[in-house]
Amino acid sequence: MSRWSPADNMGDHKTKPTQHSVKALRELGLQPDVIVGRSDCIMSASTKRKISAFTDVASKAVISAITAPDIYLVPMEMEKEGLAEVITEQLHLKTHEPENSWYTLINRESTARVTIAIVSKYGIEDVYISIKESLKHAGFALATEVDIRWLDAETFTTSELADVDGILVPGGFGHRGIEGKIRAIEYARTHGKPYLGLCLGFQLAVIEFARHVAGITDATSEEMGPGSHVIAILPEQEGGVEDLGGTMRLGNCTADLHKGTRACTL
C-alpha cells in the first residue's frame, strides 16, 4: 500500500488510494485477504472499519504498519497488530506464543557506546551491509550503541584511528588498498586496538605480522604476486586454478601443526 497521511484535522487516514488499489486487484481476479498500510501513526478503528467495508477484508486483517525506530522492531509492531494471528488462521496453522526475547534486547536502553573503524575500498554500508548489521546485533546483545566509522583504505590517515575502540578490515579482492589495510592492521597491533579481520582482512593480519614482527619484509599472499608467500594457494588447487581471488579454502577444516614449528610451539 502507498504511504498514508491524515486527511483532516481529526487525524483520520485517507482510504481512497486503498479502495482503488483493491478495486484494481479485483479487476484482475484477485481478492486480498490482508491489507497492510504504511503510515507514521497507527490507524484508528474507524479507519480500519471503513477500509474493511469497501474492500471485503475483515477489519482485523487491516493491519497498520507504523514507522518504527528500527527495522528490527517492525515484526514486533506487526505482532501487536495481530498479523501473525490473521495469517495462521488463513493458512489453517496452529498458533503458539511468540518468542520475543530478541525484541527485548532491541528495546532496552544502551548503557555504553563504541566506535568501530571499518577500513575498506569498496565504499560504505551498501557493500558491507552484513557486517554493519552484525555489529548492530552485537551491540543489541551487549546493550551498547555501535558507531561505525567508514575509512577509505587508500586515503585514510592513522590519526583517524586514534579514538576508535576497534578496527575491522573486511574481505575483498585485488591489489588496490592492500597496503592501506596493512597499515591499519599495524596500527591496531602497535596501539593495542582490538582488531577483527574477515577473510582477506585476516590474511592481511598474517602478512602484517610476518613483515613487522617475524622480519619477513617481503611477506605477501600468492594471490597478490611475487614475494615470500605466507598466504598460499592450497596444494589441491595447484594446476587447477587460473584466476586467483576468492579461491582460498572457505569454512572449517583440520590443520596439522608440525612439531618444531613456531606455530606448534605457540
Secondary structure, DSSP 8 states (H G I E B T S, - for coil): -----B-STT--B--HHHHHHHHHHHHTT---S-EEEEESS---HHHHHHHHHHHT--GGGEEEEE--SSGGGHHHHHHHHTHHHHHHHHTT--------HHHHHHHS---EEEEEEEEESS-STTTSHHHHHHHHHHHHHTTEEEEEEEEETTT--GGGGTT-SEEEE----SSTTHHHHHHHHHHHHHTT--EEE-THHHHHHHHHHHHHTS--TTEEEGGG-SSEEEE---GGGTTT-SS-SS-S--S-------TTSHHHH-
